[in-house]
Amino acid sequence: MLWTRDALLAATKAKANGDWDGISGVSIDTRTIREGDLFVALKDQRDGHDFVGAALEKGAAAALVSKPETCPDGAALVVDDTLGALEMLGVAARSRASKLSAIAVTGSVGKTSVKEALLHVLSAQGNTHASEKSYNNHWGVPLTLARMPADTEYGVFEIGMNHLGEISPLTRMVRPHIAIVTTVVPAHLGNFNDESEIAQAKSEIFEGLLPGGTALINRDNPWFDTLSRRATELGAKVIGFGEHAEAEIRLTHLTQQATSASVEASIMGESVLYKLNAPGKHHALNSLAVLGAVSLVGGDLARAALSLQGWYPGEGRGSRENILIDPVDPDSSFLLIDESYNANPASVRAALETIGLAEPGLNPTGRRGRRIAVIGDMLELGPRADELHAEIAKAPEIASVDLVYACGPHSRALYDSLPPEKRGEWAEDSATLAPIVNEAIRIGDALVVKGSLGSRMAKIVDVISAPGARRKRA
């Protein structure tokens, strides 16, 4: 039992209706609800009260509601504000976790990958709880806390933002021992005056640090001094990670292969050598933050470095799949690297580096396949959007790419800035581009698909990875 009835009532100050004992989980989505869950009827994009009946029918033990009339015959906790009650439940969960070492992660790029890698390595060392998916916003963070068992030893909490002031209340709920900032780059720039404001927003994560806590900051980032200064003002110890000569957690050597990387690093004076099943310098640098956090919370550093070999990027964040063009011919494959979840200039360049490291196969004519980048719009970049897209065409990482397919109004600037020989085709949206790319694929090709979530690049992934899709062999 995650929460008893009495503990729930005490945490949320709710009035209880119906006959029930306690709950085994917390859910906001009837599509994934499990028997014994508490269903929280949030009023976000849709009013969760419209789904209370469905939640109870699917086995929810009770519903947290502000409209008791939506469950007249079911078990309910009645409050004035369901989001406020969820926040109170999250705060109570944090307070009762007496053995918890809490790690909060933010950054313009890489926070979900760092969170997932920390979950992977720390789960081998103790009871570990982490944010599901990218639940990093005003309801995702309290939901993650509310789901946390009382005996959790390691907690990893992803915290995101789109505007100033959004991280501050969330990190104060988490009260981390370690706060990681992966990097600061132009992301969500449309909501800020300039990049310095993004750095200011990211620095809010230090406001929740417990006394004696540590700020773990990318030492290579140009905003390190800004972030470090704010962390110091708040009484935090500052540790840098990266390639910088003064970084306490330093990358000393990196050897990259088509599907992996060998990393040598100094973690606060201790030398470690480990392998990542994810090429790309960005993954290597993020792994430094992972190992640094493990060391700082008293984990087994050597064991964590070994565990990293078993971590792979998740769906939409660099996952790899060899897809057969002919289902009965094992030699008819092409490589798909799925980076479709989100994008900004830094992560697009990282994706181009990754496809540049890929080794295309041979097609039936004996020729080597092509490296292809399929890029959708990077959103929320403000007035500089077209300029930032055009700059991608001039990035050094584009040199190893044979063809670029692009979609979206801003990506037109990227496409038009490419050398003619690298232009595949441009389309208005991903739905239009998907069949074009699918038709263009040949045996031996290696593709990366990248774009902001709102560009719906996952549509292209779905089309080109569908079984039995008709394509030419060469």
Stockholm file with secondary structure:
# STOCKHOLM 1.0

chainA/1-474         MLWTRDALLAATKAKANGDWDGISGVSIDTRTIREGDLFVALKDQRDGHDFVGAALEKGAAAALVSKPETCPDGAALVVDDTLGALEMLGVAARSRASKLSAIAVTGSVGKTSVKEALLHVLSAQGNTHASEKSYNNHWGVPLTLARMPADTEYGVFEIGMNHLGEISPLTRMVRPHIAIVTTVVPAHLGNFNDESEIAQAKSEIFEGLLPGGTALINRDNPWFDTLSRRATELGAKVIGFGEHAEAEIRLTHLTQQATSASVEASIMGESVLYKLNAPGKHHALNSLAVLGAVSLVGGDLARAALSLQGWYPGEGRGSRENILIDPVDPDSSFLLIDESYNANPASVRAALETIGLAEPGLNPTGRRGRRIAVIGDMLELGPRADELHAEIAKAPEIASVDLVYACGPHSRALYDSLPPEKRGEWAEDSATLAPIVNEAIRIGDALVVKGSLGSRMAKIVDVISAPGARRKRA
#=GR chainA/1-474 SS CCEEHHHHHHHHTCEEESSCCEESEEESCTTTCCTTEEEECCBSSSBGGGGHHHHHHTTCSEEEESCGGGSTTSCEEECSCHHHHHHHHHHHHHHHCTTCEEEEEECSSSHHHHHHHHHHHHHTTSCEEECCTTCCSTTHHHHHHHTCCTTCSEEEEECCCSSTTSHHHHHHHHCCSEEEECCCCSSSGGGSSSHHHHHHHHHGGGGGCCTTCEEEEETTSTTHHHHHHHHHHTTCEEEEEESCTTCSEEEEEEEECSSCEEEEEEETTEEEEEEESSCSHHHHHHHHHHHHHHHHTTCCHHHHHHHGGGCCCCTTTTEEEEEESSTTCTTCEEEEEEECSCCCHHHHHHHHHHHHHCCCCBCTTSCBCCEEEEEECCCSCGGGHHHHHHHHTTSGGGGGCSEEEEESTTHHHHHHHSCGGGEEEEESSHHHHHHHHHHHCCTTCEEEEECCGGGTTHHHHHHHHSTTCCCCCC
#=GC SS_cons         CCEEHHHHHHHHTCEEESSCCEESEEESCTTTCCTTEEEECCBSSSBGGGGHHHHHHTTCSEEEESCGGGSTTSCEEECSCHHHHHHHHHHHHHHHCTTCEEEEEECSSSHHHHHHHHHHHHHTTSCEEECCTTCCSTTHHHHHHHTCCTTCSEEEEECCCSSTTSHHHHHHHHCCSEEEECCCCSSSGGGSSSHHHHHHHHHGGGGGCCTTCEEEEETTSTTHHHHHHHHHHTTCEEEEEESCTTCSEEEEEEEECSSCEEEEEEETTEEEEEEESSCSHHHHHHHHHHHHHHHHTTCCHHHHHHHGGGCCCCTTTTEEEEEESSTTCTTCEEEEEEECSCCCHHHHHHHHHHHHHCCCCBCTTSCBCCEEEEEECCCSCGGGHHHHHHHHTTSGGGGGCSEEEEESTTHHHHHHHSCGGGEEEEESSHHHHHHHHHHHCCTTCEEEEECCGGGTTHHHHHHHHSTTCCCCCC
//
